């Protein structure tokens, strides 16, 4: 005898089953909902594999299945800052970092955190074996090569939390770590998923010729690539955001399960005019997966809110910032609802 449970289908099963039948009949897949909504995403960097889940969701039609148009604003050296785009309503959702977010809120912006793009931050320090930086103490007195002057807040937080003097020099540099090899600085502020690949391509070996030290391991345990929107937008567009989160989760799940897929579509389509290298993009994808999902049980975008009250607040206070009440700042219910309806 059939029960209600026999007929219960997840939304994904419905798409896979009914959608396949429609495709076989030559009919378009339906969008869920009565109308099409548009939600614009702002990214902080160029269109590369760092945003693999988004490109995959576009290419696999996950946004379209939800009845969403998903335009985006690519980042890069000459692009507007993500928080500026959000404040100006040029974008609806953006991926930003903790300290700049607090500074924007302090200026009166009504931003809310909806999730975290990374389970473990890829922000790291790249140093050579002859002069390694493995601990906060090693950072004292160092010449730090950094692309963004505002990154001093990270160094201040690491040193202040460890009770060490804010004794270092920041040397402006470009995207490549080659100035580190030239001796222009002692350590290079990097993404653990990017600049170390340059050294690998030169035949250097991590742990032998160079070291990559995550900021998490230096005591700066701060969620990176926070998914942020205006509170007013969240209040008025909850259903759209749930659909968006579902699409992004599905995109990342597919990209992680098929790690060569996103690098190829980036090279062929989404970053086709950027001169990207397929080998570099594939290696970057390999390096970022353990930081996106460091354990089998990690769920994309979700994290323990107590991290804000603990180490993230500690890092902010160490640099003279204040943190709004977590109840006002954080709303993970949209991502949780997305998981519940997958």
C-alpha positions as CSV (number, residue, x, y, z in Angstrom):
1,X,0.0,0.0,0.0
2,X,1.4,3.4,-1.0
3,X,2.0,6.0,1.7
4,X,2.5,9.7,1.4
5,X,6.2,9.0,1.9
6,X,6.2,6.9,-1.2
7,X,5.3,9.9,-3.3
8,X,7.5,12.5,-1.6
9,X,10.1,13.8,-4.0
10,X,12.9,16.3,-3.3
11,X,13.0,19.3,-5.6
12,X,16.1,17.9,-7.2
13,X,14.5,14.5,-7.9
14,X,11.5,16.3,-9.5
15,X,13.9,18.2,-11.8
16,X,15.9,15.1,-12.7
17,X,12.8,13.0,-13.4
18,X,10.2,15.3,-14.9
19,X,12.8,17.5,-16.5
20,X,14.4,14.6,-18.3
21,X,11.0,13.7,-19.7
22,X,10.4,17.2,-21.0
23,X,13.9,17.3,-22.5
24,X,13.2,14.0,-24.3
25,X,10.0,15.5,-25.7
26,X,12.0,18.6,-26.9
27,X,10.3,20.9,-24.4
28,X,12.1,23.5,-22.3
29,X,12.5,22.9,-18.6
30,X,10.0,25.0,-16.5
31,X,11.2,27.6,-14.1
32,X,9.9,27.1,-10.6
33,X,7.7,30.0,-9.7
34,X,5.3,32.2,-11.6
35,X,7.7,34.9,-12.8
36,X,11.4,35.5,-13.6
37,X,13.4,37.4,-11.1
38,X,16.8,39.0,-11.6
39,X,19.6,38.9,-9.0
40,X,22.9,40.5,-9.7
41,X,26.1,39.2,-8.1
42,X,29.3,41.3,-7.5
43,X,32.6,39.5,-7.3
44,X,35.9,40.9,-6.0
45,X,38.1,39.4,-8.6
46,X,38.3,38.5,-12.3
47,X,36.1,35.7,-13.8
48,X,38.2,32.7,-12.9
49,X,37.7,29.4,-11.2
50,X,37.6,31.0,-7.8
51,X,33.9,31.4,-8.6
52,X,33.5,27.9,-10.1
53,X,30.1,27.2,-8.4
54,X,28.6,30.3,-10.0
55,X,29.8,29.5,-13.5
56,X,28.7,26.0,-13.1
57,X,25.2,27.0,-12.0
58,X,24.9,29.3,-15.0
59,X,26.2,26.7,-17.5
60,X,24.2,23.8,-16.0
61,X,21.0,25.9,-16.0
62,X,20.4,25.8,-12.3
63,X,19.5,29.5,-12.1
64,X,17.2,29.1,-15.1
65,X,15.4,26.2,-13.4
66,X,14.7,28.5,-10.5
67,X,13.3,31.2,-12.8
68,X,16.2,33.4,-12.1
69,X,18.3,35.7,-14.4
70,X,21.8,35.9,-12.8
71,X,23.8,38.7,-14.2
72,X,27.2,39.5,-12.5
73,X,29.8,42.2,-12.1
74,X,33.3,40.8,-12.4
75,X,36.0,42.2,-10.2
76,X,39.6,43.0,-10.8
77,X,42.1,45.9,-10.5
78,X,39.9,48.5,-12.3
79,X,36.5,47.3,-11.1
80,X,34.3,49.0,-8.5
81,X,34.6,47.5,-5.0
82,X,32.0,44.9,-4.2
83,X,30.7,46.8,-1.2
84,X,30.4,50.0,-3.3
85,X,28.3,48.1,-5.8
86,X,26.1,46.8,-3.1
87,X,25.6,50.1,-1.5
88,X,24.8,51.7,-4.8
89,X,22.3,48.9,-5.7
90,X,24.3,48.0,-8.7
91,X,24.4,44.5,-7.3
92,X,22.1,42.6,-5.0
93,X,24.5,40.0,-3.5
94,X,28.3,40.3,-3.1
95,X,31.1,38.3,-1.7
96,X,33.3,40.3,0.7
97,X,35.8,40.0,3.5
98,X,35.2,40.6,7.2
99,X,37.1,43.8,8.1
100,X,36.0,45.8,5.0
101,X,32.4,44.7,5.7
102,X,32.6,46.1,9.3
103,X,34.0,49.4,8.0
104,X,31.1,49.6,5.5
105,X,28.6,48.9,8.2
106,X,30.2,51.6,10.4
107,X,29.6,54.1,7.6
108,X,25.9,53.4,7.8
109,X,25.3,50.5,5.3
110,X,22.6,48.0,6.3
111,X,24.5,44.9,5.2
112,X,23.7,41.4,6.4
113,X,25.8,38.2,6.2
114,X,23.9,35.2,4.6
115,X,26.7,32.7,4.5
116,X,30.4,32.1,3.9
117,X,31.9,31.1,0.5
118,X,34.9,29.4,2.1
119,X,34.9,26.9,5.0
120,X,38.5,27.9,5.6
121,X,40.0,31.2,4.4
122,X,42.5,30.9,1.6
123,X,44.3,34.1,2.8
124,X,47.9,33.1,3.5
125,X,51.5,34.2,3.8
126,X,54.0,32.9,1.2
127,X,57.6,32.7,2.3
128,X,60.8,31.1,1.2
129,X,62.6,28.4,3.1
130,X,65.6,30.7,3.8
131,X,63.3,33.1,5.8
132,X,60.1,31.3,6.7
133,X,57.1,32.9,8.3
134,X,55.2,30.2,10.2
135,X,54.1,31.9,13.4
136,X,53.0,35.4,14.4
137,X,56.4,36.0,16.0
138,X,58.0,35.3,12.6
139,X,56.0,38.2,11.2
140,X,57.6,40.8,13.4
141,X,60.0,43.1,11.5
142,X,59.2,41.6,8.2
143,X,58.9,43.4,4.8
144,X,55.5,42.2,3.6
145,X,54.7,42.3,-0.1
146,X,50.9,43.1,-0.4
147,X,48.7,44.2,-3.3
148,X,46.2,46.2,-1.1
149,X,47.3,48.7,1.5
150,X,44.1,48.0,3.5
151,X,45.4,44.5,4.2
152,X,47.4,45.9,7.1
153,X,44.4,45.3,9.2
154,X,45.1,41.5,8.9
155,X,48.7,41.9,10.0
156,X,47.7,44.2,12.9
157,X,45.1,41.6,14.1
158,X,47.5,38.7,14.0
159,X,50.2,40.6,15.9
160,X,47.9,42.3,18.4
161,X,46.1,39.1,19.3
162,X,49.5,37.5,19.9
163,X,50.6,40.4,22.1
164,X,53.4,41.4,19.7
165,X,54.4,44.8,18.5
166,X,53.0,46.1,15.2
167,X,56.4,46.1,13.7
168,X,56.4,45.4,10.0
169,X,56.7,47.2,6.6
170,X,54.2,46.8,3.8
171,X,55.6,47.0,0.3
172,X,53.1,47.5,-2.5
173,X,53.4,44.8,-5.1
174,X,51.5,43.2,-8.0
175,X,49.6,39.9,-8.4
176,X,52.7,37.8,-9.1
177,X,55.0,36.5,-6.2
178,X,58.1,37.0,-8.3
179,X,59.2,40.0,-6.2
180,X,59.5,37.6,-3.3
181,X,62.0,35.5,-5.3
182,X,63.9,38.7,-6.2
183,X,64.3,39.6,-2.5
184,X,62.1,42.7,-2.7
185,X,60.3,41.5,0.5
186,X,60.5,38.8,3.1
187,X,57.0,37.5,2.7
188,X,54.1,37.8,0.2
189,X,50.4,38.1,1.1
190,X,48.8,35.5,-1.1
191,X,45.8,33.3,-1.7
192,X,46.8,29.7,-0.9
193,X,45.0,28.7,-4.0
194,X,46.8,30.9,-6.4
195,X,50.3,32.4,-6.1
196,X,51.9,29.2,-4.8
197,X,51.2,27.7,-8.2
198,X,53.6,30.1,-9.8
199,X,56.4,28.7,-7.5
200,X,55.3,25.1,-8.3
201,X,55.6,25.9,-12.0
202,X,59.2,27.0,-11.4
203,X,59.9,23.5,-10.0
204,X,59.8,24.6,-6.3
205,X,58.2,22.3,-3.7
206,X,56.0,23.4,-0.9
207,X,57.4,22.5,2.5
208,X,60.9,22.3,1.1
209,X,61.5,25.4,-1.0
210,X,58.6,27.6,0.2
211,X,55.9,27.7,2.8
212,X,52.2,28.6,2.7
213,X,50.9,29.6,6.1
214,X,47.2,30.2,6.3
215,X,46.0,33.1,8.4
216,X,43.7,30.6,10.2
217,X,46.9,29.0,11.5
218,X,48.2,32.4,12.7
219,X,45.2,33.0,14.9
220,X,43.3,35.1,12.4
221,X,40.3,32.7,12.2
222,X,38.0,34.8,10.1
223,X,35.5,33.6,7.5
224,X,36.3,34.8,4.0
225,X,34.2,35.6,1.0
226,X,31.1,36.3,3.1
227,X,27.9,36.3,1.1
228,X,26.3,39.7,1.8
229,X,23.2,41.6,0.8
230,X,21.4,44.7,2.1
231,X,18.9,44.0,4.9
232,X,16.2,45.7,3.0
233,X,16.9,43.5,0.0
234,X,16.8,40.4,2.1
235,X,13.5,41.4,3.7
236,X,11.8,42.0,0.3
237,X,13.4,39.2,-1.7
238,X,13.6,36.2,0.6
239,X,12.2,33.7,-1.9
240,X,14.5,34.9,-4.7
241,X,17.5,34.5,-2.3
242,X,16.5,31.0,-1.3
243,X,16.4,30.1,-5.1
244,X,19.7,31.8,-5.6
245,X,21.3,29.8,-2.7
246,X,19.9,26.6,-4.0
247,X,21.4,27.3,-7.4
248,X,24.8,28.2,-5.9
249,X,24.9,25.1,-3.7
250,X,24.1,22.9,-6.6
251,X,26.7,24.6,-8.8
252,X,29.4,24.1,-6.2
253,X,28.4,20.5,-5.5
254,X,28.7,19.8,-9.2
255,X,32.0,21.7,-9.6
256,X,33.6,19.9,-6.6
257,X,32.4,16.5,-7.8
258,X,33.7,17.2,-11.3
259,X,36.9,19.3,-10.7
260,X,37.9,19.6,-14.4
261,X,34.5,21.0,-15.5
262,X,34.7,24.6,-14.1
263,X,38.3,25.3,-15.3
264,X,37.3,24.3,-18.8
265,X,34.2,26.5,-19.0
266,X,36.1,29.4,-17.5
267,X,38.8,29.1,-20.2
268,X,36.2,28.5,-23.0
269,X,33.6,31.0,-22.0
270,X,33.4,33.0,-18.8
271,X,37.1,34.1,-18.7
272,X,37.8,33.5,-22.3
273,X,39.2,37.0,-22.9
274,X,41.5,37.0,-19.9
275,X,44.4,34.9,-21.1
276,X,44.0,32.3,-18.4
277,X,45.9,29.1,-18.5
278,X,44.0,25.8,-18.2
279,X,46.7,24.1,-16.2
280,X,46.8,26.9,-13.7
281,X,43.0,27.0,-13.4
282,X,42.8,23.2,-12.9
283,X,45.5,23.4,-10.2
284,X,43.7,26.3,-8.5
285,X,40.5,24.2,-8.4
286,X,42.4,21.3,-6.8
287,X,43.8,23.6,-4.1
288,X,40.6,25.3,-3.3
289,X,38.4,22.2,-2.8
290,X,39.9,21.3,0.6
291,X,39.3,24.9,1.8
292,X,35.7,24.9,0.5
293,X,34.8,21.6,2.0
294,X,37.6,20.6,4.5
295,X,35.5,17.7,5.9
296,X,32.9,15.4,4.3
297,X,30.3,16.8,6.7
298,X,30.9,20.5,5.8
299,X,28.0,22.2,4.2
300,X,28.6,24.9,1.7
301,X,27.9,28.5,2.9
302,X,27.0,27.5,6.4
303,X,29.2,28.0,9.4
304,X,28.9,28.2,13.2
305,X,27.6,31.7,14.1
306,X,29.6,31.6,17.4
307,X,32.7,32.2,15.3
308,X,31.5,35.8,14.9
309,X,31.2,36.3,18.7
310,X,34.5,34.6,19.3
311,X,37.6,34.8,17.0
312,X,36.1,37.1,14.3
313,X,35.1,39.7,17.0
314,X,38.6,39.3,18.6
315,X,40.2,40.0,15.2
316,X,38.0,43.0,14.7
317,X,38.6,44.5,18.2
318,X,42.3,44.0,17.8
319,X,42.2,46.4,14.9
320,X,39.9,48.9,16.7
321,X,36.6,47.8,15.0
322,X,33.3,47.1,16.6
323,X,31.0,44.3,15.7
324,X,27.2,44.6,15.5
325,X,25.1,42.1,17.5
326,X,25.2,38.8,15.7
327,X,21.4,38.6,15.6
328,X,21.4,41.8,13.5
329,X,24.4,40.9,11.4
330,X,23.9,37.2,10.5
331,X,21.0,35.3,8.9
332,X,21.8,31.8,7.8
333,X,18.2,30.8,7.6
334,X,18.1,31.4,3.8
335,X,20.8,28.9,3.1
336,X,19.3,26.5,5.6
337,X,16.0,26.7,3.8
338,X,17.8,26.2,0.5
339,X,19.2,22.9,1.8
340,X,15.9,21.8,3.2
341,X,14.3,22.2,-0.2
342,X,17.0,20.6,-2.3
